[in-house]
Amino acid sequence: MFQKKWINVFAVLLVVFLFCGIATAREPVGRAKYVFIFIGDGMGVAQRNAAELYLANMKGSTRPEESRLLMNTFPAQGMNTTHDLSSVIPDSASTATAIATGFKTKAGIIGMSPDGKTAYPNIAEMAKKKGWRVGILSTVSLDHATPAAFYAHVPNRRRMYDICMQLAGSGFDYFAGGQMAVPRDKKDETKPGAIETAKANGYTVAVGRGEFESLSPKAGKVIAMNAMVDEDKAMYYSLDQNGSRDHVTLAEYVSKGISLLNNPEGFLMVIEGGKIDWACHANDAAAAIHDTLALDDAIAEAVTFYKKHPGETLIVVTGDHETGGMTIGFAGTRYSFFVDNIQHQKMSYIGFGKKLDEYKKTHSADDARLEDVMPMITGAFGLHLLPDDEKTALETVVAAGKEKDAADDIKKAARDAERKLKTSLALTDLEIRVIQDAFKQSMMDEKKRSTDDYTYLLYGGHEPLSIKLTTILNNKSGIAWTSYSHTGVPVQTSAIGVGAELFNGYYDQTDIHKKMVTIAGFDI
């Protein structure tokens, strides 16, 4: 009886011990008071992997693992689902809302319930109430869906004027990146403008590098916008910036944000690499890779700060969803990957489109010739026409290798010749036909272009020639796509710093918010 009693006591103590151990394992050590949230819009596993492989190749590494993206070196690596209440394939408004608030909502809704009637509190608002300073950065327009989810509440992401006005009235300390796409009400010009309202609310508005570099903590609340923006008021693709100092980089915005936001109470900084998504919508691997590398450079600024405050800082890197169905591997290259081909692309699909527009100004669909724009194509993408004699010689070698009695050395030469024909930057006959068809479509009046399902599968609503050139270069590199839109695959989430271990494993996107507020102590 005595022995049985002690066995029962031991069993109870064991259960209590295990329970306490589990609870302790889940409880983060300390509290973070400096939190960075990096969101690569549209950045899935393949986007990160492609950028890492490209980086390794550019550094001359003999093995992929010899050169890593900084985000991929973080000690905590997890995966999370991204579906919203509308679909398994979500949009940026709903997914950013999930990260910002911990609640799922329907596509197109920012920071609100599925019926668009109830505003959800977000982590940035929680931080501000705790006395922290708050910064929101993006490479796209500041009123776009992802950054907006951290300061605005609207039932429709297209209400960008309302979003801009909420930005101006947010009281947050630092906004930076692109400009505002809709700072004035287009239907009622008598309504106040967001920029003027922001200034009236005490914001210093800095546009361009000169004003940006002059910013100091004495400036108070700041809205810093790039002077160099595209027609959508977004920053240029990194691939199109050409190293010009006219462009303020995302890394520079993060570095400045640290100096402006740093204070003893703490700060929260949300940073979006928004044009990764836009590049993937257009199936432009090179543009996506370079913007992913630019995001990694921005992360490096946060890591430098983390090293000075390791016991007080948390850095989280994630994607809101994947875009394009990007994958490493293409049927035409079998088991081979030629990421070095990507370095030959010198501008994004947007940059090439601008050059093509110049040609259109002096040529019509009737007198346009592909031969005219081939030098432009070669300069932008490295794709070129193979001289007839060289092409014939390669085809002769390939044919010889197919002979039943061909020697092994002839077969090897044939395989090498076939690989050169298919995967080098020389255009095959099939690729030339594809480009010719796309060129014809591009030279037509947009209203006269085909709009059937087949045409959508070919061009996805983008500039036909540009999209086919990026597709061909991608395929020659061993990169393929399934969509011009978002996909429903889980994305990778990485973390370093206080409580980072909570981000290991497989979880839902809403859990990212829950983990962050726990680590920051906002749930107390």
C-alpha positions in Angstrom: 0.0 0.0 0.0 2.8 2.4 1.0 4.7 1.5 -2.2 1.6 2.1 -4.3 1.0 5.5 -2.7 4.5 6.7 -3.5 4.2 5.4 -7.0 1.1 7.5 -7.5 2.8 10.6 -6.0 5.8 10.0 -8.3 3.4 9.8 -11.3 1.7 13.1 -10.4 5.1 14.8 -9.9 6.3 13.4 -13.2 3.2 14.8 -15.0 3.7 18.2 -13.3 7.4 18.2 -14.2 6.7 17.4 -17.9 4.0 20.0 -18.1 6.2 22.6 -16.6 9.0 21.6 -18.9 6.8 21.9 -22.0 5.6 25.3 -20.8 9.1 26.5 -20.1 10.3 25.3 -23.6 7.5 27.3 -25.2 8.1 30.4 -23.2 10.7 32.7 -24.8 13.7 33.7 -22.8 13.4 37.4 -22.1 11.3 39.9 -24.0 12.2 41.6 -27.3 11.9 45.4 -27.4 13.3 45.8 -30.9 11.3 43.8 -33.6 12.0 43.7 -37.3 9.4 42.1 -39.6 10.7 41.6 -43.2 8.1 40.5 -45.7 9.1 39.4 -49.2 5.9 39.9 -51.1 5.4 36.8 -53.3 8.6 35.3 -51.9 8.3 31.5 -51.5 11.0 28.9 -51.1 11.9 28.8 -54.8 12.4 32.6 -54.9 14.8 32.4 -52.0 16.6 29.3 -53.4 17.0 30.9 -56.9 18.5 34.0 -55.4 20.8 32.0 -53.2 22.0 29.9 -56.2 22.5 33.0 -58.3 24.5 34.6 -55.4 26.7 31.5 -55.1 27.3 31.5 -58.9 28.2 35.2 -58.9 30.7 34.7 -56.1 32.3 31.8 -58.0 31.4 29.2 -55.5 31.9 25.6 -56.6 29.1 24.4 -54.4 25.6 26.0 -53.8 26.0 25.8 -50.0 29.2 27.8 -50.0 27.3 31.0 -50.4 24.1 31.6 -48.5 21.4 34.3 -48.3 21.6 35.8 -44.8 18.0 35.1 -44.2 18.6 31.4 -44.9 21.3 31.3 -42.2 19.0 32.2 -39.3 18.8 29.5 -36.6 15.0 29.2 -36.7 13.5 28.0 -40.0 9.8 27.2 -40.3 7.0 26.8 -42.9 3.6 28.3 -42.7 0.3 28.1 -44.7 -1.1 31.2 -46.3 -4.7 30.5 -47.3 -7.4 33.2 -46.5 -11.1 33.0 -46.0 -11.8 33.4 -49.7 -9.4 30.8 -51.2 -6.5 28.5 -50.8 -4.8 31.0 -53.1 -4.8 34.3 -51.2 -4.1 37.9 -52.0 -1.7 40.4 -50.3 -4.4 42.2 -48.4 -5.7 39.2 -46.5 -2.3 37.6 -45.9 -0.7 40.8 -44.7 -3.7 41.2 -42.4 -3.1 37.7 -41.0 0.5 38.6 -40.2 -0.4 42.0 -38.8 -3.4 41.1 -36.7 -3.5 37.3 -36.3 -6.9 37.1 -37.9 -7.8 35.6 -41.3 -10.1 37.7 -43.6 -11.3 37.7 -47.1 -9.3 38.7 -50.2 -9.1 42.5 -50.7 -9.9 43.4 -47.1 -7.2 45.2 -45.1 -7.2 45.0 -41.3 -10.8 44.2 -40.9 -13.3 41.3 -40.4 -14.6 39.4 -43.5 -17.7 41.5 -43.6 -15.6 44.7 -43.5 -17.3 46.1 -40.4 -14.9 45.4 -37.6 -11.3 46.7 -37.4 -8.8 44.3 -36.1 -6.0 45.7 -33.9 -2.6 45.1 -35.5 0.9 44.6 -34.0 2.1 48.1 -35.0 -0.8 49.7 -33.1 -0.1 47.5 -30.1 3.6 48.6 -30.2 2.6 52.3 -30.4 0.4 51.9 -27.3 3.3 50.4 -25.5 5.3 53.5 -26.2 7.4 52.0 -29.0 8.3 53.8 -32.1 7.0 52.4 -35.4 8.3 52.3 -38.9 6.7 51.0 -42.1 8.8 50.6 -45.2 8.1 49.2 -48.7 9.6 49.2 -52.1 6.1 49.7 -53.7 3.8 52.6 -53.0 3.2 53.2 -49.3 -0.6 52.8 -49.7 -0.2 49.3 -51.2 -1.9 46.4 -49.5 1.0 44.8 -47.5 2.3 48.0 -45.8 -1.3 49.2 -45.3 -2.2 46.2 -43.3 0.1 47.5 -40.5 -1.6 51.0 -40.2 -4.9 51.0 -42.0 -8.4 49.4 -41.8 -10.4 49.4 -45.0 -13.0 47.0 -46.5 -11.4 47.2 -50.0 -7.7 47.6 -50.8 -8.6 49.8 -53.8 -9.7 52.6 -51.4 -6.1 53.9 -51.6 -7.0 57.5 -50.8 -8.6 56.4 -47.6 -5.5 54.3 -46.9 -3.3 57.4 -47.5 -5.4 59.5 -45.1 -5.1 56.8 -42.4 -1.3 56.8 -42.9 -1.3 60.6 -42.4 -3.3 60.2 -39.2 -1.6 57.1 -37.9 0.9 58.9 -35.7 3.5 56.3 -36.6 7.1 57.6 -36.6 8.6 56.6 -39.9 7.3 55.7 -43.4 9.8 55.1 -46.2 10.2 53.7 -49.7 8.0 54.4 -52.7 5.6 57.3 -52.9 1.8 57.4 -52.3 -0.2 56.2 -55.3 -3.4 58.0 -54.5 -2.7 60.9 -52.1 -5.8 62.8 -53.3 -9.4 61.7 -53.8 -9.7 61.5 -57.6 -13.5 61.9 -57.4 -13.5 64.9 -55.1 -10.5 67.2 -55.4 -11.9 69.4 -52.6 -11.1 66.7 -50.0 -7.8 67.2 -48.2 -4.6 65.7 -49.6 -2.7 63.1 -47.6 0.6 64.8 -47.9 -0.7 68.1 -46.7 -2.6 66.4 -43.9 0.6 64.5 -42.9 2.5 67.8 -42.7 -0.3 69.4 -40.7 0.0 66.4 -38.3 3.7 67.1 -37.7 5.4 64.9 -40.3 8.6 65.9 -42.1 8.2 64.8 -45.7 11.5 64.0 -47.4 11.6 63.3 -51.2 14.8 62.1 -52.9 18.3 61.4 -51.7 19.3 64.9 -50.6 16.4 65.3 -48.2 16.7 61.7 -47.1 20.3 62.1 -46.1 19.7 65.2 -44.2 17.2 63.5 -41.9 18.1 63.2 -38.2 16.2 62.2 -35.1 15.4 65.9 -34.6 13.1 65.6 -37.7 10.4 63.9 -35.6 7.9 61.9 -37.5 9.1 61.2 -41.0 7.7 60.2 -44.4 10.7 59.5 -46.7 9.9 58.8 -50.4 12.1 58.0 -53.3 12.2 60.6 -56.0 12.8 57.9 -58.6 9.6 55.9 -58.9 7.7 54.1 -61.7 4.2 54.9 -63.0 2.8 53.0 -60.0 4.7 55.2 -57.6 6.9 52.2 -56.6 10.7 52.1 -56.4 12.5 50.9 -59.4 13.5 47.3 -59.6 17.0 46.8 -58.3 17.9 45.4 -61.7 16.9 48.8 -63.3 18.6 51.1 -60.7 22.0 50.5 -62.4 23.8 51.5 -59.2 22.7 55.1 -59.6 22.7 57.1 -56.3 19.5 58.8 -57.4 17.8 55.7 -56.0 17.7 55.3 -52.2 17.9 51.6 -51.5 15.8 49.5 -49.2 18.9 48.8 -47.1 19.5 52.6 -46.7 16.0 53.1 -45.6 16.4 50.4 -42.9 19.6 51.9 -41.7 18.1 55.4 -41.5 15.1 53.9 -39.8 17.2 52.4 -37.1 18.8 55.8 -36.3 15.4 57.5 -36.3 13.4 54.9 -34.3 16.1 53.8 -31.8 15.1 54.6 -28.2 15.1 53.0 -24.8 11.4 52.0 -24.9 11.7 50.0 -28.1 10.7 50.0 -31.8 8.9 47.9 -34.4 10.0 48.1 -38.0 8.0 46.5 -40.9 9.9 46.2 -44.2 8.3 44.9 -47.4 10.2 43.8 -50.5 7.1 44.4 -52.6 8.5 44.1 -56.1 9.5 40.5 -55.8 5.8 39.8 -56.2 5.5 42.1 -59.2 8.4 40.5 -60.9 7.0 37.0 -60.3 3.6 38.1 -61.7 5.5 38.8 -64.9 7.6 35.6 -64.6 10.7 37.7 -64.6 13.2 35.6 -62.6 16.1 38.0 -62.9 14.1 40.9 -61.5 12.8 38.8 -58.7 16.3 37.5 -57.8 17.8 40.9 -57.7 15.0 42.3 -55.5 15.3 39.3 -53.2 19.0 40.1 -52.9 18.2 43.7 -52.1 15.8 42.5 -49.3 18.7 40.4 -48.0 20.9 43.4 -48.0 18.3 45.3 -45.9 18.1 42.3 -43.5 21.9 42.7 -43.1 21.3 46.2 -41.6 18.9 44.7 -39.0 21.4 41.9 -38.2 24.1 44.5 -37.6 21.8 46.1 -35.0 20.9 42.7 -33.6 24.5 41.9 -32.9 24.7 45.1 -30.7 21.5 44.1 -28.9 21.3 40.3 -29.1 19.3 39.9 -25.9 16.6 42.5 -26.9 16.1 42.0 -30.6 13.9 39.8 -32.8 14.2 39.6 -36.6 11.5 37.7 -38.5 11.6 37.1 -42.3 8.7 35.7 -44.2 6.6 35.9 -47.3 2.9 36.8 -47.5 2.3 34.2 -50.2 4.1 32.8 -53.2 3.7 34.3 -56.7 4.1 32.7 -60.1 4.6 29.0 -59.1 8.3 29.4 -59.6 10.4 26.3 -59.5 14.0 25.2 -60.0 13.9 22.7 -62.9 12.6 22.8 -66.4 11.8 19.9 -68.8 14.0 21.4 -71.5 17.1 21.3 -69.4 16.3 18.0 -67.8 18.4 17.7 -64.6 20.6 20.7 -65.4 20.5 24.2 -64.0 22.2 27.2 -65.7 21.6 30.0 -63.3 24.7 31.8 -64.8 22.4 32.7 -67.8 20.5 35.0 -65.6 23.4 37.4 -65.3 23.0 38.3 -69.0 19.6 40.0 -68.3 20.5 43.7 -67.8 17.0 45.1 -67.2 13.6 44.1 -66.0 10.6 43.4 -68.2 9.5 46.9 -67.4 12.8 48.4 -68.5 12.7 46.5 -71.8 9.1 47.5 -72.3 10.1 51.1 -72.2 12.7 50.5 -74.9 10.1 48.7 -77.0 7.7 51.7 -76.6 10.3 53.9 -78.1 10.4 51.6 -81.2 6.6 51.7 -81.4 6.7 55.5 -81.7 8.4 55.2 -85.1 7.0 51.9 -86.4 3.6 50.4 -87.0 2.4 46.8 -87.0 2.8 46.9 -90.8 6.4 48.0 -91.1 7.8 46.5 -87.8 10.5 43.9 -88.2 11.9 41.6 -85.5 15.4 42.2 -87.0 15.2 45.8 -86.0 14.8 45.0 -82.3 17.1 41.9 -82.1 20.1 44.1 -81.0 17.9 45.5 -78.3 16.9 42.0 -77.2 20.5 40.8 -77.2 21.5 43.8 -75.1 18.7 43.3 -72.6 18.7 39.5 -72.2 21.8 38.1 -74.0 19.5 36.1 -76.3 20.8 36.1 -79.9 20.5 34.5 -83.3 23.0 31.7 -84.0 24.9 32.2 -87.3 23.6 29.8 -89.9 26.9 28.0 -90.5 27.5 27.5 -86.8 23.9 26.2 -86.3 24.3 23.8 -89.3 27.5 22.5 -87.9 25.9 21.8 -84.5 22.9 20.1 -86.0 25.2 17.9 -88.1 27.0 16.8 -84.9 23.7 16.1 -83.2 22.5 14.0 -86.2 25.7 12.0 -86.3 25.3 11.1 -82.6 21.9 9.6 -83.3 23.3 7.1 -85.7 22.9 3.5 -84.4 26.7 2.7 -84.8 28.0 6.0 -83.5 31.1 5.8 -81.3 30.9 7.0 -77.7 33.0 10.1 -78.4 30.6 11.1 -81.2 27.6 10.5 -78.9 29.2 12.7 -76.3 29.9 15.5 -78.8 26.3 15.2 -80.0 25.0 15.6 -76.4 27.2 18.7 -76.0 26.0 20.1 -79.3 22.4 19.5 -78.4 22.8 21.1 -75.0 24.4 24.2 -76.6 21.5 24.4 -79.1 18.9 24.2 -76.3 20.4 25.8 -73.3 22.9 28.4 -74.5 21.6 31.9 -75.2 21.3 31.2 -78.9 17.7 31.1 -79.9 16.3 27.8 -81.4 13.9 27.7 -84.3 11.0 27.2 -82.0 12.0 30.1 -79.8 12.4 32.3 -82.8 8.8 31.5 -83.8 7.5 32.2 -80.3 9.3 35.5 -80.3 8.0 36.4 -83.8 4.4 35.7 -82.7 4.8 37.7 -79.5 6.4 40.6 -81.4 3.4 40.7 -83.7 1.1 40.9 -80.7 3.1 43.6 -79.1 3.1 45.8 -82.2 -0.7 45.6 -82.4 -3.0 48.1 -80.8 -3.8 46.7 -77.3 -7.5 46.9 -78.0 -7.0 44.6 -81.0 -5.0 41.9 -79.3 -6.4 38.5 -78.7 -8.1 38.1 -75.4 -8.9 34.3 -75.4 -7.8 31.8 -72.8 -4.9 30.6 -75.0 -3.5 34.1 -75.4 -3.7 34.6 -71.6 -1.8 31.3 -71.1 0.9 32.7 -73.4 1.2 36.2 -72.1 -0.8 36.6 -68.9 -2.0 40.1 -69.9 1.6 41.4 -69.9 3.6 42.9 -72.8 3.7 39.9 -75.1 7.3 40.2 -76.3 8.7 41.1 -72.9 7.0 38.1 -71.2 8.2 35.6 -73.8 11.8 36.9 -73.6 11.9 36.5 -69.8 10.2 33.1 -70.2 12.8 31.9 -72.7 15.7 33.1 -70.7 14.3 31.5 -67.5 13.7 28.2 -69.3 17.3 28.2 -70.7 18.4 28.7 -67.1 16.3 25.9 -65.8 13.6 28.0 -64.1 9.9 27.4 -64.8 6.6 28.9 -63.8 3.0 27.7 -63.4 1.1 31.0 -63.1 1.0 34.7 -63.6 -0.8 35.0 -60.3 -0.4 33.9 -56.7 -0.3 30.3 -55.6 -1.4 28.4 -52.5 1.9 26.8 -51.4 3.3 27.4 -47.9 6.1 29.8 -47.5 9.3 29.9 -45.5 9.6 31.9 -42.3 13.0 32.5 -40.6 13.9 34.2 -37.3 16.9 35.2 -35.2 17.1 36.7 -31.8 14.9 36.7 -28.7 12.3 33.9 -28.9 13.3 32.9 -32.4 12.9 29.2 -31.6 9.1 29.7 -31.6 9.3 30.1 -35.4 10.6 26.6 -36.0 8.1 24.0 -37.3 5.0 24.1 -39.4 2.1 26.5 -38.6 -0.4 28.9 -40.0 0.3 32.5 -41.0 -1.8 33.9 -38.2 0.6 32.2 -35.8 3.4 34.6 -36.9 1.5 37.4 -35.3 0.8 35.5 -32.2 4.4 34.5 -31.7 5.6 38.1 -32.2 3.2 39.6 -29.8 4.1 37.0 -27.2 7.9 37.6 -27.6 7.3 41.4 -27.5 5.1 41.1 -24.4 2.1 42.7 -26.0 -0.2 39.9 -24.9 0.3 40.7 -21.2 
